[in-house]
């Protein structure tokens, strides 16, 4: 039985989908120098090297596997890739955009970045950047306007960071792809709630595609995204103070604390929950409702 | 666009004048200086600002455009919205030029990041652990071979023993280097736990700061293979090899691990605050008192 083969991409095919029984095997076309990036399988057909792209290793591959209908990197595109780590998915994105495209791969952590740098030297269209997605101004001089933004950063405020970077560099109509790790967004709300909040927030500036759930390949992850609207470039700073509701400070207790008592030890120790780091514009959340009241007691049922 | 803007893009800096004309601005120190500024987050050459800030990151000051378009007083960095518009007006940057700039910046930034004390300690700690594990594995394998060895195997074993000696010497050297590094970086923590364990904990936590911000209960379990569960969870992680653990009776080692973990967190905080190594004296006294109590069969609260 011959496998049914499907090619995506315009002039020259860059993604090869092959049906094998009830599963699909995907390959991406590689600029042609081995060894492989992370120990993946590869084959040579007609003088062209293809590397296998497995949904268990890459969230983008998993999204395609579970039926993501939105935009994908296409040949000739420029993509800004936030959270490249050692470059498993970034290498496949680079394959998809081909020699005419470019991938600006941003990673904050030096150890994985060293591995990224190792293979990126062999990939003519990858530009590695050691920087924090939280501070776009630190790498702004290295990134032009891009056709797509891929965000895979497991941070509590990953949606806000995606939007901040999209405002700076994503062209109108460009694609935003976001691998949403709900476990990073706090345990108080469930994955579905986090997805709903994130979608509602993004939908104000992005024409969202229908999101997909990445199970069983990646637990607690969703994939969402869409196309940037024209007004994204004029996004006001105030819109970037958003935090998921589960991380926002609770409203202060209705019963005022009795006067004349010392500081409340339990609440002074902090709640152990994540808060935006102070000191940077757009992250302090100083103008959120309830800001500055974080150290009030959360509950009225305190040990007397 | 109204006022003139300065844009920094890769190895070049551009001036967009009020009339919309785009000219390249020479930068003192040239490309090298821009690589340094991009990698270190340092000041842009010729500017008076402390760091490249703002969306397009070049701020006026002493930067002198080669043409008078508007004069330096009016030149400023762009806001995000202006930046988007202005970027489109720049002439295209050839891929090779852009790529070589990106790699130069990346290599410099990486070297800088890996030279941080936390990274040095973590690298050495992982290497030391790797060699130690290899030594145990190879030693065991040789002992197994040695039983009832006939002549050819015995000859091989003599060579292998020499090899093992070499590795042991290398291991001792790495250990010494690690001890010196971690004593300089975290003197209090290494006094409380011993250098090797202190280094492994820093490597596991990612940085001294992460370690110092941890609750003691989490530090105690760093490096544990099992997860804490509803039944009996693990009592030790890397802390099992802490200094003086072997002097405590077996059934009280969990208690000692608790104590020494809470002392270690305090020591890490002292180190983070930059206190000298003698600051841990009181912690060491508490540690040793606890050992005395546990050995005497007491210490139960």
Interface residues (C-beta under 8 A of the other chain):
Chain A: X102 X104 X110 X111 X113 X114 X117 X121 X124 X125 X127 X128 X129 X130 X131 X136 X137 X138 X139 X140 X141 X142 X144 X145 X167 X168 X169 X171 X233 X234
Chain B: X8 X9 X10 X34 X38 X41 X52 X53 X54 X55 X56 X57 X58 X80 X81 X83 X84 X87 X88 X93 X95 X98 X99 X101 X102 X103 X105 X106 X107 X109 X110 X113 X114 X119
